[in-house]
Amino acid sequence: MEDVLDLYEEDYDPRYPTVCFDEKLVAPEADVRPPLPMEPGHVERIDYEYERLGTANLFFFVEPLAGWRHVEMTQRRTKIDYAHCIRWLVDEVYPHAEYIRLVQDNLNTHTAAALYEAFEPAEARRILQRVEFHYTPKHGSWLNMAEIEIGIFARGCLSRRVRSLTELRQRIATLQAERNALRCTISWRFTCNDARDTLHDLYPAINNKLD
């Protein structure tokens, strides 16, 4: 935990960007009957019946101090999908960075081994030399600032019904473009000192007495 919190306290350095990564499974829904037009003084009427459009996986990348985010929509959330996203991050987004400090959870697909399953050993090693992994603790995914961005997208475009997965992709792209244009940053205020003061159950009791 303190490894991630220390990282968040560091000043912005484009040579070593801190990127928070997480993913979300979504199950878009479509209307079976079109909503009734709104009338003055009345709310829109939407039929409770809906059609499931399958599922999609969303990979969220967020650089909190730079005000940049990207949402990649995929059909699956396998190690191969993860590995290709990491290569894209290294080669396309940060080609000039010394290395990327990637904050992520302990999901079994979020490992260096995933890249060796997707690429030849030399290619996997090349990519991994440009990535420094920082893991949030088990049951501590709230420490990942990508969770904040996921919440914003959930309220902004993921919870409403759509006509197709293509429309969902367009909504995501629109909100992403709007927030990137505004360079919406995340101001993280919870520090190691705060953790030590409030999260006593996470720290062992130290007995310094000698027998």
Steps between C-alpha positions, in 0.01 A plus 500: 500500500767750601690430178201631301436792737865611480475489122195726505687761704775541241503798265411455136791384285434419131807274497331269752124539456273342758209326332214334687344199330182308569223326313123472513263244354180655363176345377328763281122504479274618219137609505247248373246781451602859428464743793192718496572867414533729796210732567532835679514439872544123469803272505588279206321165509715196434367146488650271764552223241840501332718293269847384600765580241760259633806613693807710437818567692638848557868558572550836673834684486528824700796731550362706791752784503495558125122490461507220243290188480425231245230233499559196282191289429562131433289187473709313759727564797768236448872517566553548127271804493680643802844441344408677177368799697827526691702492176275772358557710811878463474542544124217734402418716800837535676771422242737758653453419869781329688244266650135498602399450861183294472260482794267200483332234711598137552271344243655182360517646148694808614846346505828518315450135406204604284737671258703181459177320407421760237841576347837347428737517801714780357194713426346435840825595670532817292156615611548406865825699519284808451242416768524514879210323672342637819223283643216608725452265797237229506161653585658843441397575144365837620864612505503485121403838356368324190204404722409869519498528122293184468241656732486814285444297183244279674292806584570678173433236236510138618176480697266622226346273241648492151391369163819306431855439615607743229295774665655414837846529347408841358372625836819389671714668234301824531534521879867405477565776246313757711696419816833488319432835334438651844806318639298384800749399766453311827616656824587218738524607865525175697863453607708246691464711814123493460510123463707461816265727693173340390555145374631351822374151422735477202812556708635240744549594863871541566646389828846653546555359847788257536477206738 
